[in-house]
Amino acid sequence: MLVLSGIVVMILGLAFRFNALLVILVAGIITGLAGGISVRDTIAAIGKAFVTNRYMSLFILILPVVGIMERHGLRERAEYLIGKINAATAGRICMLYMLIRQITVALGITLAGMPAFVRPLIAPMAEAAALHGKEAPQEVLDEIRAMAASSDNIGNFFGQNMFIAAGGLLLIKGVMDQAGIPVELGDMVIYCIPTAIIAYILASIRYILFDNRVKALLSKHSTHQ
């Protein structure tokens, strides 16, 4: 039970609005001491974990870049370009982006997802494709943005396991090997491909139905004005 004392420290520290980084560090040290680990070894473990996962902090660098681009009209230009394509719809934008997301992730290429693409590009393009200059209630805009976000999540989730060096596949292989069941990464990738295809088909059907729903909502909104 003493090992859980770090959780109590975090709850109290954050409740009293102490520095979050300091609270987490102290909680980690206390947890280590409660588990019989010296302060030196605990700090060394924290430092090793930070160095190993330092790439996770790269998204912090993306945010100011995206902010500067939005300030100079990135969203407006995306909306303007898509608004001129009459055949474009929110569902088709989501289907295209999801396909691109699956292919790039399967090749081991990350697009930084939400901060770099969905918020500044895909969501505005989906809105412009759905509205074509019409007014829409906030609820409709929120649904369009949610669908744009889902295209990134679904594409990434079902596409990443088609990359032979994906962390998920390596984890599964390690567990299976420990259980005495040898598996090959190449075979696992092959079995993941049909799943990704089915996920894309089902998501595409969902986006088509969503287009019809948006049209009905916009028509209803225009009649009430």
N, C-alpha and C positions, 0 to 999 in steps of 0.2 A: 504493500500500500504506500510505503514511503516514496516509491519511484514516481507515484502520481502527484507528488508535492509540487512538481514543476508546473502542472496544470493550474493548481491553486495560485501559484505566484503569477502566472500569466493573467488569470481572471482578475485578481486584485490589482495588479499593475495597470492593466488596461482600464479597469473600472475607475481608478483614481487618476487616469489620464497621464501616466508617466510616459517617458519616451519609449515608443514601441520596440525599437531595436534593442535598447538597454534591457527592457523587460524580458524579451525573448532570450537574450544572452544569459541573463541571471537565471532564468527558468531552466535553460539547458545545463548550466553549471550545477544547479541544485539537483536536477534529475540525475546527472552523472555521479555526484557525490552520494546520493541516496542509493544508487545502484552499485556503489563500491568502486567507482572510477575516480582517479585523482583529478584535481583541477587541471593539471598540465595535459593529461591525456584527453580530457573533455574538450579543452580549447583546441587541441590538435585535431580532434575529430570534427569539430565545427569548422575549422579552417580548411580541412581536406574536403569536406562536403561543399563548402563554398567554391573552392577552386574547381572541383569536379563539375559543378553545375553552374559555373559562371556565365555560360552562354544563355541561361534563362533570363538574365538581366538585360539582354540586348533589346528587348521590346521597349525598354525605357528610352533608348536612343531613337526609336521609330516615332514615338509620340510627338516630340517637337517638330520633326521633319514633316509629318503629316499635317500638323497644325499650321505650319508656315505655308504649305501647299494649299490648304483649304482657305487660308486668309487671302491668297492670291487667286482664288476663283476656281479651284479644282472641282468642287462639287457642281458649281454653276456650268462649267464647260461640259462635264459629264452629262448633266441633265439636258443641256442644249443639243449635244450630238445625238443622244438617243431619242430625244423628242422629235427629231426630224425623220426618224425611221418609222414609218407608219405600221410596218409589220411587227415591230418590237412590242413585246408585252413583258410584264413583270415575271411571269412564269418562264418565258423563254430566256430571259436574262439569267434567271436562277439556274435553269437547266444547263445553259452554256457554261456558266461559271463553275457549277458543280462538276461538269465533265473535265474542265481544265484543272480543277483542284484535284480530282482523282488521278489524272494522268501525271501531273507534276509531283504529287506526293508519292506515287508509285515509282517514280524515277529518283526519289530521294531529294527532290527540290522543294523547299519550303517557301511559301509566298507571304508568310507572316500573318495570314488570315485576317482576323477582325480589324486590327488597327491600321493595317497597310492597304487593305483592299475593300473589305465590306463597307466600313463606315464612310470612307471618302469617295469610293467609286461605285461599287455594286449596288448599295442601297439607293443612292441618288439616281443611278441609271434605271433601277427597277421602278422607282417612283415616277420618273419621267415617262417610262414606257407604259405604265399603267394609267397615268392621268392624261397625258398629251395636252397639257395646259389647263385642264379642268380643276376646279376646286374640289377638295375632299376633306371629310372630317378627320380629326386626329386619330380616331380609332382605325380608320382605313390605312393611314400612313404608318401607324405602329404595326399593323399586320404585314404590310409590305416589307418593312424593315426586318421584322421577325423572320419572314420567309427568306429574305436575302441572307440573314445570319444562318438559317438552317442549311442553306446550300453549301456554306463553308464547313459547317460542323459535320454534315453527312458525308460530304466529299472527302474530308480529311479522315474521318473515322473509318470509312470502308475502303479508302485508298491506301492508307499507310501500311497495312499488312501485305500489300502487294510489293512492297520494297523489301528486298531480301535481308537488309541489315536493320530492319525496323526493331525498335526496342521491344515491342509486344511479341514479335516472333521469337526473338532471342530469349525472352523470359519463358515463353511456352516451351521452347526447345530445352532450356535448362531444367525446367520442372519435369518434363517427360524423360529426359536422360537420367535424372536422379531416381525416377520411378522405375528405371530399367526398361523403358520403352523408347528405343532409338528412333528418331525422326530426322528427316532432312529438310533444311530450310527451303530448298527448291520445291519440294513436294508440298510444303505448307503454303507457299506462294500460289502454286497452281490451284489448290483448293480454295484459296481466298478470292480468286478471280471471279468465279460464278456468283459468289456472295455480293461482290462489288457491283456486278452487272445487274443483278436483281434489285439491289438497293437503288441503283440509278433509275431503273424502269419504274419502280414504285414511287420514287420521289418525283419523277417526271409526271406521272399520272396525278400526283398530288398538286403539282404546280399548275397543270392544266385546269384542274377543278378550281384551284385558287383564282386563276384568271377569270373564270366564269363568275365566281363569287364577287370579285372586285367589280366587274362590270355591273352586276346586279346592285351592289351597294352604291356605286356612283350614279346609276340610273335612279335609284330611290332617293338619293340625296339631292339630285337635280330637280326632281318633281316637287320636293318639299320647299324649294327655295322660291 
